[in-house]
């Protein structure tokens, strides 16, 4: 979990939560969303740092944001894991998008991902996101669905294989995988898959069974092994996502590539919903909604556009207070009949929180449509307010609303303290031999307790920086470290 030190806050109020004066609020102050407090983040109140609950911290950030910045929190834009591209960066800097999903595949390992996520963090300026970091997500299920691969990332087997392991074994592996992902700068895993597919139907089930994405063939097995995976990954600090509610185990078509995908079996009380309830109880703070139709629940709307599914089942039946995120609404064939703007409005109007689009080019139309509807429809505007507060509350629970390390390139006590906190050792602000050994061990350099050219090269490699022959800390490397630490603490 990201958590920020008091000393860091006190030294960087200007870069932290004291970014006030961003314009007149177009929305009235919204009510605080209740949530179970995790580690209370710190928010600046004049010259004093006060500990606030996640809900109160979310409210404070909400109150300082412009309308555009608030609406931007309701989107997760796709960006290639090998390099984001201008459409993605524009979505963040111009359209204030507050969340990112890494798309495609990388096999080059952890350093390039660390470099990318560190650079992404610098896009979250006062003007872009009011200084609020992005949730950066990846699909790390295993098997055919593992975005992050290569040195530093273990190759993960399919969920079906994981489901054959003992809980002890699966937990241990998931903890390792989660740590690898978290240390790459990614803080949301769009997993686990909690869909149930009958064994006799698995080969015909294109979205899940065909790729062995299920943890077993019964709701009990999926609930057991899916939550074991979830808890292991979550131990690293990752925010986990149960998907694809209310389940894709009863359909034949894949909503990404096929239109009209319909489940004619699942009801509001089906046993296939048990794994989702178990995932929520196990700590999933995101729940992804399918875009299939469910004829016996709401035959008129895909689940992502269904008030019955989102407000009725997720918020009501499951009492879920976290982030409801859509499956892809950018390129999916299932929703191609709706304009991009209508997709975003339909999802948020039905009670959803974060519109996921792997296609960054539809962000302008989506954001503009939500903005226009919020300006003209008071009911919709209220749903936007509630959704923004839910997103910010979960971000607060994961430390993203706390103070951030300023990118100065200066290797001073502030950076050294943050480095020690990341290493899990007593923070002293002094780069002593104990700190050096811990850092050398973390980055794969010989743990000799003396910092020299070999350690410097290992540090630059770890951060995904090119090797410049530095023999000691230089501005470029320190800035890279500071950017990285902001993705970790």
N, C-alpha and C positions, 0 to 999 in steps of 0.2 A: 504494500500500500504506500502511495506517496504521502509523506508527511514532512512538514517544513519546520525547522528549528526556530525558536523564539529569536535567537541572535540574528538569524538570517532575515527575519521579518523586520526587526528593528533597524537593520542596516540598509534595507532596500524598500522602504515604504513607497518611494516613487515608482518602483517597478512592480509593486505588489498590489494590494487592494485599495490603496488610497487614490485610485484613478477616478476622481470625481469630477463633475462639471462637464458631462458629455452631452448636454442638451436637454431640452424640455421633454418630459416623459409623455408619450402619446397614449400609453395605457395607464389607467389608475393603478396605484399600488395594489398588488394582488395579495390574497391571504397566504400566510405561510403554510406550506405543505408539510404535514406531519410525517415524520420518518423516525425509524429507530436510530438513535445517534450511534455513529461509529467513533473513531477518534476525533474529538472536536477540533476543527481547523482553527487557525488564528486569523483574525481580521483586524486590520488597523482601525483604531478609533482615536483620531488625533495622534498624539505622540505615544499613546499607550497601546499595547497589544492585548486584546481581550479574546478569551476562548469562547467560541460560539458553537452551538449545535450545528450539524449540517444544514438543517432547515433554516436556521437563522442566518447562517453564512450565505446560503442560497438567496435568501431574501435581500440581504445587503448588496450582493452582486447584482441581482435583478434590478434593484432600485437605481443603481448607477448606470445601467445600460441604456443605450438608445433602443428604439423600437426595432430598427434593422438588426442590431446586435442580438436582441432577444430572439427574433425570428430565426436568425442564423443558427442558433443552438438546436433548432429542430431539424437539422439536416446532417447527414453523413455522406460525404462525397467520395467517390472512388478516385484513386490515384495509383498509377503503376508502381509496384514495389521496387522496380528497377530505375525509377525516376518519374516524378509526379507529372510533369507537363504543365504548360501554361494555363490550360483550362481549369485544372485543379487548384493551382495556386491563386488564380483569379477568383475562384469560388470562395476561397478563404479571405483574401485581402479585400475584394470588392463587394462580395455578397455576404460576407461575415459568417460563412459556414463554420460551425463549431466542432465538427467531428470528421474523421477521415477513416476510410477503409482501404487498406492496401490490396491491390488486385494483381492478378497474374501469378507468376511464380518467380522465385529467385533460388538459385543453387549456389550463389557465391558466398553464403554464410553470413555471420553476424556483423562484421565490421561495416559493410556498406549500408545495412539496415540501421545501425546506430548513427551513422553519418546522416542518413536521410531523416530519421526521426528527430535528430538534434536540429537540423536545418528547418524542419517543419515547425518546431517549437518557436523559432524566431519569427514566424509569420503571424503569430497570435499577439499582435501589437494592441496598444490602447485603441487605435482607430479601427482595427479589424474585429477583434473579439472582446474588446474591453480588457485585454490582458488575460482572459481565461484560456487555459490550455485546451487543446483538442483531446478528446478521446481518440486514440489511434488504435484501430481494430485490424485484426487479421483472422482468416479462417484457418485455424490450427486444430482440425479434427483428427487427422491421421489418414493413412491410406491414400486414396485418390485426391483428398482435399487437405492439402498442407501447403500453404503459400510460402512459408519460410523454411528453406532447406539449405543444405550445405554445411561447411565447417562451423561448429558451434550450435547447430540444431540437430538433435537426434532425429533419425528417420522414424516416424510414428506409424505403427501398423493400423489397419482399419479398425473401426469401432467394433466390428463383429469379432475380430481377433482379441481386442482389448477385453471384450466381454467374457472371454473364456478364462481370463486370469483371476487369481484370487484377489480379494480386496486389498490385501497387504501389498501385493506386487503392483497392482494397478495404481494404488495411491503413491507408491514410491516412484514409479515411472512418471506419473502425472506431475508430481512435485518437481522433478528434474526438467520436464518439458516446460512447465510453467515458468520456472526460473530462467530458462534459456530465452523464452519469449519476452519476459519482463525486462531482462537485461539488454535486450535489443532495442528497447525504447517503445515497444508496443504494450498497451495496457488494457486492451479489451480482446478477449477471445470470443469469436462468434461460434461458440460451441459450448456445450455438447448438443448433438442431435438427440432429441428425446422422442422421436417418432417411433411407433411400433409397427412392424411389418410381419405378418404371418409368414412362417417358413415356406409354406406352399405357394405363396404369392410373391416372394421376394424377387425372383428373377423377372417378374412382370412389372415390378414397381420401379419405374425409371428414376425418380428423384432420390430414393433412399436405398432400397434393397439391391438394385442393380450394382451399386457401388459399395455395398457392404458398410453403409454408414450407420446402421442400427447396432445397438449394444446387445441385442438378443431378440427373440421372437415373441416374447410376451411382455405385457406392461410391467409385470413384476421384475423381470430380468432387466428391462430397460431402465426402470426406476432405480434399481440397485446399482448397476454398473455405471449408468450415466451420472448418478450423483457421486459415486466414488471418484470418477474422473474429474468431475466438477470441483469437488472438495480438494483434491490433490493439486489441480491447477491453480485454484483460488488461493492456496497457501502462499504463493509467491507474491500476491498482491494484485493479480489479474482480476478484472471484472469479467464475469462469465455470463454467457447468453444461452438460455434454453431455446431451442427452435425445433420445429416450425409449427407453432400453435395454430389450430387444435390438432395438427398432425397431418403428415403427408404419406402415411403408411397404407392408406386405402385407395390410392389413386394409381393410374397407370402412367399418365403423362407427367412430364417435367414442366413446371410453370415457367422456367427460364426459356424453354424452347418451343412450348406448345400453348395454344389458346384453348379456352373452354375446359380446362382441367377441373373435374368435379368429383367430390367424395359423396357417395350416396349412402354411406353406412354410418358415419360418426354422428352421434347425438350429443346433446349438452351434458349428458350423464354417462357417456361411454367410459369404459375402463381405460381406453387409450389416453385419456386425459390425466390419469394417475401419475405418469412420469413427470409431467409438467408441474403438477402440484408438489411432487417430491423435490424437483429442482429448485423451486422457489423456496421451499423449506430449508434446502441445503445452502442457500445463499446466492442464487442467481439474481442479479440486479437488473438484468436486461432479459426481455422475453420477445423473441422474434415471431411475427405473425405471418402465416402463410398467405399467399394470394390465390389459393384455390377456392372454388365454391364448395359449400357444404350444404347439400340439398335438404338435410334434415335439421339444420340449424338456422340458416338464412339463405334460402334459394335465390334471392334477388341480388345479393351482393357478394363479391369475393370477400374472404375473411378480412383482408386488409382495409376494406371499405365498409365493414359491417359494424354498426353500433351494438348489435346483439353479441357479436364475438368480443369486441374490445371493451365496451362499457359494461355489457351484461355479464359475460363469462370471466374476462380477465380481471376487471376492476371489482366486479360484484362477486361472482362465484368463488374466484381464487383469492380475492382481497389483495391483489398484487399492487404494491405502491411504487414499484420501480419504473424503469424506462421500457415502454412498449415501442419496439423498433420494427419497421417493415422489412420484409424480404425485398429484394431488388425491385424498385419501381422505375428504373431508368431504361433498361434494355429488355426486361422480361416480356416475352410474347403474350403471356396471360393478360397483361394490362395494356397492350398496345392499342386497344380500341379507345382508351381514354387519352386525352391530351396530357402532357406532363404536368401542367398546372392543375388539371382536374384530379390527377392521381394524388398530388400532395394535399390538396384541399380535402379530398375524400378521406384520406387516411387521418389527418389531424382532426377533421370534423367528426370523425367516428370515435375519437378518443385516443388516437395514437400520439406518440411523442416525437420520434425521430424517423424522418423519411430517409431511407437508404437508397442511393442511386449510384451504381457503379459507373454510370455515364456522366461525367462532369458537365457535358455540354447542355444538359437539360436543367441545370441549376438555375440559371436566370429566369426561365419561364416558371419554374416551381416556386422560387422565392417571391417573384412578383405576384403570382396568383394568391399565395398565402397572405402577403402584405395587403393586397387589394381587398380580399375577403374580410380580413381582420378589421380593416378601416370602415367597412360598410355593414358588418354583421356583429352585433354585440354578443350574441351567443357564441359565435365562432371565436371572437376575440377573447372571451372568457376561457375557452378551451386552449387557446394559444398560451395564455398566461399560466394556466395550470400545468401545461406541458413543459414550458420553459422552466418553471420552478422544480418540476420533477427531475429534469435533466441536470440542473444546477445542484440539486440536493444530492443526487448520486455522485456527481463530480466532487462535491464537498466530502462525501463519505470516503472517497478514494484520494483525498488530499489535493485535488487540483485547484481548489480555491484558496490555498495558502500561498505564502510569499514565495517568490522565485528568485533564483540567484541571478544578479545582474551580469550581463556579458561584457566584462571589462578587459579580459585578457591579462588581468593582474592576478598573480598567484599569491594572494594574501590570506590572512586569517579566516576571512569569510568563506573563501573557496576551500581552504584546507579543512575547516570545520564540516562543511557539506560533504567533502570527500570522505572524511572519517565516519560520518553518519552513514553514508552509502556502504562503507566497508564493514560497518557494524562494530566499530571500536570506539573507545571513549573519545569524545570530541574535545580537543585541546587547542585547535587552531595552529598547531606546530607540526611541521612535516618532519617528524622524528623517525628513528629507525624502525619502531614498531609499525608506524603508518606505512613506511616504505615497504616493509616486508609484506604487510597485508595487501598493499596495492600490487606489488610484484606477483604475489600468488594469484590475485584476481585476474590479472591481464596476461598471465602465462610467461612472465619473465623469471629468471632465477631469483629466489627470495633470499637475497644476501644482506638486505638492510642498508645498502648504499646505492644512491641513485646516480646513474651514469648514462653514457650513450646507448648502451644496450637496452636499458630500461626505458629510455626516451623513445627509442624506435618501437619497442613493444607497445608503449602507450599510444603512439600515433597509429600503429596498425590496429589496435583495439578500437580506436575511435573512427577508423575508416579514413584517416588522413594520409596523404602521401608522405613518404619519409623524406625529410629535408636535411637530415644529417645533424640535427640539433643535439648538443651534448647536455643541455639542461633545459628547464622550462622556458619556452618562448611565448610571445603573445598569441600566436596562432594556435599552438597546442592548448594553452590554457583556455582560450575562448572555446575551442572544441570540447574540452572537458566540461566547461561551465554549461554549454548547451546540452551536453549529454546528461549531466547531473540533474538538470531541470526535467528530464524525462524520467528520472528515477526517484526523486525525493518528494 
